[in-house]
């Protein structure tokens, strides 16, 4: 098991809630909160906002009807030029 340092001082959950508060405005509810993950759900769609355990990168995935999409895939589908800057 990887030794994950205590990240409480980063206040990830609180910061993610602030940054993604627009999800609540469109009907998503928070269904899970962990030190490195906040999960929102509306009907059959889930949004995961996470803090990479090893990379420390902030990420976001959207799962709809059983298929998961990385935020980079969504950006590339909507704007291929901008999508080149994301992985």
Secondary structure, DSSP 8 states (H G I E B T S, - for coil): -------GGG-HHHHHHHHTTHHHHTT-EEEEEETTEEEEEETTEEEEEEE-TTT--EEEEEEETTEEEEHHHHHHHH-HHHHTT--
